[in-house]
Amino acid sequence: MNSVPDWLTSALPPAAQHSGLAVAKLGSAGVHGKGGLALSSPAFRDGGELDPCFTADEEDAVAPPLEWSAPPPGTQELVVIVEDASTEGDEPRCHWLVWGLAGQRGKLLEGEVPPRTGKNSLGNSEWLLPDLPKGETHTFVFQLFALDLPLTLMPGASRGELLAALDGHVVASHALVAQYTKSDEEEADWNDDDFE
């Protein structure tokens, strides 16, 4: 695995540092947080725990809500990429590719269908629910990119196609980190007969 850029070691906690992250490839010290750009979520604090309702551990799980501050003037479009920094290998597991977001302060509501999405690591154009082995903890990095041009990518593009389209056009970036640990407790098996 390649080394993590120096600027990223101070921008992200150790568990979130993966040299293959989109922000490691496209960002830099000069654009990270530029103009006060910040990504947050009403569902978890930076570095906090992801609720099971955003994972494969609960039925009807959806993508978490996200909010962002106003990007630098001249921003044409915003992109969100979510990756699992705990993935081994050169590329992290990709959970979400979202683009077509207006270049202004905004948000994605919990479970909202974004304007345009690309293929996650399973080849689906949706939020890839974290599905971990029991007792294992993974760190997810939610990355926001402000661009100096609107993207012409069609929905369903791959991670590689999206990163290629972003290359050289990122004017600001920010990252938000969440952890998730799959409970190793056995779920109780309730039987309706127990209550008769």
C-alpha positions in Angstrom: 0.0 0.0 0.0 1.3 3.5 -0.8 2.0 5.9 2.0 -0.6 8.5 3.1 0.2 12.1 2.1 1.6 14.1 5.0 -1.2 16.6 5.0 -3.8 13.8 5.4 -2.1 12.5 8.5 -3.0 15.7 10.3 -6.4 16.0 8.7 -7.7 12.5 9.6 -7.4 10.3 12.6 -5.0 7.3 12.1 -7.9 4.8 11.7 -9.2 6.8 8.8 -5.9 7.1 6.9 -5.9 5.0 3.7 -3.6 6.0 0.8 -6.3 4.9 -1.7 -9.0 7.3 -0.4 -10.4 9.7 -3.0 -9.3 12.6 -0.8 -5.8 11.3 -0.7 -5.7 11.2 -4.5 -7.5 14.4 -5.3 -7.0 16.6 -2.3 -4.1 18.6 -0.9 -3.2 20.7 2.1 -4.2 23.8 0.1 -7.7 22.7 -0.7 -8.7 20.7 2.4 -11.2 22.8 4.3 -10.6 25.7 1.9 -13.0 28.6 2.4 -14.3 27.0 5.5 -15.9 24.1 3.6 -17.1 21.5 6.1 -19.1 18.3 5.9 -21.2 17.2 8.9 -24.1 15.0 9.8 -27.0 15.4 12.3 -26.8 11.7 12.8 -23.3 11.4 14.1 -20.4 13.6 15.2 -17.0 13.5 13.4 -15.2 10.4 14.6 -18.4 9.1 16.2 -20.4 5.9 15.8 -22.6 5.2 12.8 -26.1 4.2 13.9 -27.1 0.6 12.9 -30.1 2.1 11.0 -27.5 3.1 8.3 -26.0 -0.4 8.1 -27.0 -4.0 7.0 -27.7 -4.8 10.6 -31.2 -3.3 10.4 -34.1 -3.8 8.0 -35.1 -0.8 5.9 -31.7 0.8 6.5 -30.9 4.0 4.5 -28.0 6.4 3.8 -27.2 8.8 6.7 -28.1 12.5 6.4 -25.3 14.9 5.5 -25.0 18.7 5.6 -22.3 21.0 4.3 -21.3 24.6 4.6 -21.1 27.1 1.7 -18.2 26.1 -0.6 -15.7 28.7 -2.0 -17.1 31.2 -4.5 -17.2 29.9 -8.1 -17.9 26.3 -7.1 -20.0 24.7 -9.9 -20.8 21.3 -8.3 -20.3 19.2 -5.2 -19.5 15.5 -5.0 -19.7 13.1 -2.1 -17.7 9.9 -1.9 -17.9 7.5 1.0 -15.2 4.9 1.5 -14.2 2.3 4.1 -10.7 3.2 5.3 -10.4 -0.2 7.0 -10.3 -2.0 3.7 -7.1 -3.8 3.0 -5.4 -3.3 -0.4 -4.7 -0.4 -2.6 -8.3 0.8 -3.0 -10.8 1.2 -0.2 -14.3 -0.3 -0.4 -16.6 2.3 -2.0 -19.9 2.7 -0.4 -21.4 5.8 -2.2 -20.7 8.0 -5.2 -22.9 11.1 -5.4 -22.6 14.1 -7.7 -24.9 16.7 -9.3 -25.2 18.5 -6.0 -25.6 22.3 -6.3 -22.5 24.4 -5.6 -23.9 26.0 -2.4 -24.7 25.3 1.2 -26.9 22.3 1.3 -27.8 18.8 2.6 -28.9 15.3 1.8 -31.8 14.1 4.0 -31.7 10.7 5.6 -32.5 8.1 2.9 -32.8 10.8 0.2 -32.2 9.8 -3.4 -29.3 12.0 -4.7 -29.4 13.7 -8.2 -26.8 11.3 -9.6 -25.1 8.3 -8.2 -22.3 6.0 -9.4 -21.5 2.3 -8.9 -20.4 1.3 -5.4 -18.0 -1.7 -4.8 -20.9 -4.1 -5.5 -21.7 -2.4 -8.8 -25.0 -0.9 -7.5 -25.9 2.8 -7.7 -27.0 3.2 -4.1 -25.8 3.5 -0.6 -23.8 0.3 0.1 -24.9 -0.8 3.6 -21.9 -1.5 5.8 -22.0 -5.3 6.6 -19.3 -6.3 9.0 -18.3 -9.5 10.8 -19.4 -9.6 14.4 -17.2 -7.6 16.8 -15.3 -5.9 13.9 -14.9 -2.1 13.7 -14.5 -0.2 10.5 -13.9 3.5 9.8 -15.9 5.2 7.1 -14.7 8.4 5.5 -17.4 10.7 4.0 -15.6 13.0 1.5 -16.9 16.2 0.0 -15.4 17.8 -3.1 -16.1 21.3 -4.5 -15.5 21.5 -8.2 -14.7 24.4 -10.6 -16.9 22.9 -13.4 -20.1 20.9 -13.7 -19.7 17.2 -14.3 -21.0 15.6 -17.5 -20.8 12.1 -16.2 -23.9 9.9 -16.7 -25.5 8.2 -13.7 -24.0 4.7 -13.1 -20.4 5.8 -13.7 -17.6 3.9 -11.9 -15.4 5.2 -9.1 -12.5 5.3 -11.5 -14.5 7.3 -14.0 -15.6 9.8 -11.3 -12.1 10.2 -9.9 -10.8 10.8 -13.4 -13.4 13.5 -14.0 -12.6 15.2 -10.7 -8.8 15.2 -11.3 -7.6 18.8 -11.6 -11.0 20.4 -10.8 -11.2 20.1 -7.0 -11.1 23.6 -5.5 -12.0 22.5 -1.9 -12.5 19.3 0.0 -13.4 18.1 3.5 -13.9 14.8 5.2 -16.1 13.5 8.0 -15.3 10.2 9.8 -17.6 7.6 11.3 -16.9 4.3 12.9 -19.1 1.2 13.1 -18.8 -1.9 15.2 -21.1 -4.8 14.5 -22.4 -6.0 17.9 -21.3 -9.5 18.8 -24.4 -10.0 20.9 -26.9 -12.5 19.7 -30.3 -11.1 18.8 -33.1 -12.5 20.8 -35.3 -14.9 18.8 -38.8 -13.9 19.9 -41.5 -16.4 19.2 -45.2 -15.3 19.1 -46.1 -18.5 21.0 -44.2 -17.2 24.0 -46.9 -14.6 24.5 -50.0 -16.7 24.2 
